[in-house]
Amino acid sequence: MQYHGELAALATAFLWSFTSLFFTSAGRRIGSYWVNKFRIPVAIILLGTTLLITTGRLIPLGVTSSAYYYLIISGIIGLTIGDTFLFRAFVILGPRLTLLIFTTSPIITAISAWFLIDETLGILAVTGIAITLSGIAWVTAERRFNTDTTPNNYADKGSKTSGVMLALGGSACQSVGLVLAKAGMQDGLDPLPATFIRMLAAGISIWLYSFVIGDYKQALKRYKDGKALLLATGGAVCGPFLGVWMSLVAVHYTEAGIAAAIMATVPVMVIPLVIFFYKEKVSYRAIIGAAIAAAGVAILFLE
């Protein structure tokens, strides 16, 4: 199918726009660390069920040792470390500034793909990425997302500097994780089982760490907040289940840098959501920025 990867990247951005709102709200109630620990097992169950229904197996036969290596490392770096950094940044900085910093992700992804899997981009692709990121930055720098809720004692605290460093670290980890995932699929592994392996590695690593430091006992206390769990479940469906799956479909069928640029349009995708849920008004600047980003995406489809 033509544009299979680009369309999957657009679907990812759409899903992640919901995820950013779900996880920000949940994180402000129980803390981003606990949201991350909850969402991954939910995603593992959903992915495993989907695999069993569609293929009859959790993992297909013939997966190479190199594929396992890349996907396990990808899951730990991108989903355990990267997402933990990113979700804490969401809570400290809010969605607007975090997503603005996250526009560095396509650049880091393209550079990582060049170093790790020898993937290069043409002039048209680089132009499209630059235009897309310009539009995203223009929208994100201007908009204010009214998603603040009154946090309880579990919400993350930190300085703006620490939030910025966490957002940059999350961007870098997710970028490298995405490229490593693409490397893991180069032997012919489909995106769905690849996503399951990544998620399983992330789930085992984050809960193993929890048992080592002994904080797993706090889980019952944190997870008594029913509204937070409902929000986190919604985010898990849109993010680590459908969103991460579609992101691997995207990098499987197109260059990692192009996929990352399209997936970075979350700040544009989230505009109608904050209008609907938070009754925000759309400024001319936001409309212009969205149009610039859309033009950049169109160029990427032509690449």
N, C-alpha and C positions, 0 to 999 in steps of 0.2 A: 504494500500500500504506500503510495506516495505521501510524503510528509508525515509518516507514521510517528517518527520521533518528535517532530515539532508539535504535533497535535497532542501527544502524550505530555510534553512539557507544559503546554497550555492547561491541560487538565490538572497537572500537578500544582500549578500556580493557583488555579481556582480552588482546589481542595485545601491548599496551605493557607489561603486567605481566611478560611473558616478556622483552621487550626490555630492561627495566631491569636484570634479572639478567644477561642475556647481555653487555650492553655494559659493565656495571660490572666483571665478571670479565675481559673482554677488555681494557678500558682499564687495569686494574691490571697487565696483563702488557706491553703495548706503548705505552700512553699514549692518552688519549682523542682527541687530535688525529688520530692515525693510524687509529684505529678509524673516526672520522667520514669520513676520506678513502677508506677501503676500502669502507664500507657503501654509500655513495652510488652508485659505479659498479655494484656488485652489484644494487642496486635498479633502476637505469636499464636494465640488461640484462633483468631479470625483467619490468619494466613494458613495455618495448619488445616483448619476446617475446609477452606477453599481448595487447598491442594488435594485433600482426601476425596472431596466431592468430584473434582474435575479430573484427577489422574489416578486416584486410588492409592497414592503413595505420598508420604511427606517429602521425600527427597528422591529424585529419579536415579536410576542406576547409571553408572559410568561417570560420575562426577570426579574430575581429576583432583589430585592432591594440591596442585597449584591453585585451582579454583577455590577449594576450601580455604587455603592460606589467604588469598586475596580477600575473600568475602568475610572471613572471620576478623581479620585486621581492619577491614573496611567498617564492619559493624561496631567494633570497639571504638575506633577513632571517630567515625561519623555520627553514630547513634548514641553511644554511651557518653563519650567526652564532649563531642561537638554540640549535641542537643542539650546536655546539662548546662554547658556554658551559655548557649543561646536562650534557653528558657529563663535562666536566672537574669540575663540581660533584659529580657522582656519585662520581668517584674521590677527590676531596678530602674530602667530607663523608660519603659513603656514601649508599645509597638512602633511608634513613629520613628524615634531615634534609632532603635535597634534595627529596624528594617532599612533605614538610611545607611547605616554602617554595613549592613549585610549586602549592599550593592557591590561590595568588593568581591563577593563570591564568584561571579563569572570570570573575573580577571584571574583570581587565584586558581580556579578550575582549569582555565585554558593553559596557564603556565604549568600547573601540575601534570596535565595531560601531555604536554610537550615533553616534560622530563621523564615521566613514568611510563608512558605508552607510545611515545614518539608520534603524537597526534598534532598536526599543524592545521592552521586556519588560513583561508584565503583572504584577500583584501576586502571582498564583499562581506564576508562573515565578520571580520574585524570592524568594518564600518557599521554593520547592523548592530553588533554588540555595543559599540560606543554610543550610537543613537538611542538604543533601548535604555542603557544605563543613565544617559542624560535625562531622558523623560522620567525615569523612576526616581532619580535623585531630586528632580524639580518638584515632583508630586510629594515625595516624602518629606522634604525639607520644609514645605509649606503647611502640610496638613497637621491638624491636632486631633488625635483619636481620643474621644471622651470615654475611655474604657476604665477609668479609675474607679475602684470600689474601695470601701473602707477596709483595709487589711486587718486581719487578726494577728495574734502574737506569732503565728507560724510564718507569716509572709517574709520573703527575703529582704534584707537590708544591705545597703552598700553605698559607697560614694559613686558619683558620676564617672570618675576615672576608672574605678573597678568595673563599672557597667560597660564602659567603652571597650576595655581590654577583654572582657568576657565576650562581647559581641564580635570583636575581631577574631578572638580565638575560636569561637563557634563557627564563624564564616570559614576560617582556614581548615578546621577539622572536617566540616561537612564537605568542603571542596575536595580535599584529599580522599575522603571516604567515598565520594561519588566516583572519582577516577579509579580508585582501587576496585570498586564494584564492577566498573566496566571491564577492567582487566580480568576479573574473575569470570566474566561471561564470554570471554574471547574464545573459549574452547567449545562454545555452542550451548551453554547452559541458558535456559529460559529465564526471563526476569522474575517470574513468580517464585520458583524455588530458590533463586538467588536472593530474593528479598527475605524469604523465610530463614535462610541460613544466616544472613546478616543480622536479622532481628533476634534469632536464637542466641547468637554470639553476644549481642548487646545485652539481652536479658540475663544470661548467665553471668556475664562480667559485672553488671551493676548490682545484682543481688549477692554475688560472691563477695564483692567489696563490702556490701552491707553487713554480711555475716562476720566478716573479718573484723570490722570496727565495732560490731555489736549494736548498731542502731536499728536493726530490723524490729526490735521490740517496740519502737515508737510507731511502727506502721499502723497498728490497730487504733492508736490515739488519733493519728492524722486522718485515717480513712473513715472515721465516724461522721465526717462532714459529707452528708449525702449529696448536697448540691455540688460540691467540689468534685465528687466522683462522677456525677452525671456530666459535668462539663468536661472532665478529663476523658471520659468514655467517648463523648462526641469528638473531642480532639484526636483520640486514638483512631477512630474510624476514618476521619478525614486525613490524618497525618501519617502515622507509621504503617497503617494498613493500606489504604487506597493511594495516598499521596506518595509514599516511598516506593510502592510497587510501580506507579506510573512514572516516577523519576528514573527507575532502572529501565523501563520500556523506552524512555526518551533517550538515555545515553546509549542504549543498545542499538538504536536505529539512526542516530545522528551524532555529530561531534559533541564531546562533553562541554566545551565552551559555549556552543550554540544552545544546547539544552539548558545549561545553567543560566544563561542570559534570559531565556524565555521564562524559566521558572522563577527568576528574580522579579517578575512583574507582579508579585503579591501585593505591593503597596497600591498598584493601580486596580487590581482585582478587588481589593478590600474596600474601595471607595463606596460602591453601592451598598455594601454590608453595613458600614458605619452610618450611612444615610438612613437605611431602613431601621436598624436596631437602635441607633443613638440620635436619630433625627438631625444629623449634621447637614449643613448647607454646602453645596459644591461651589467653590470659587472658580473664576475664570482661569486662574493659574493651574488649578488641579485639572481642569478640562484640557488646557494646552499641554500640560505634562503628560496626561494620558494619551493624547493624540500623538505626541512625539514618540512615546514608548511603543504605541501601536505601529507607527511607521517603521521603527527599528525592527520590530518583530516581523513585519511584512517583508523587509529586506532579508531577514534570516530565512524566511520561507522560500525566497527566490534563490538563495545561495546554492 
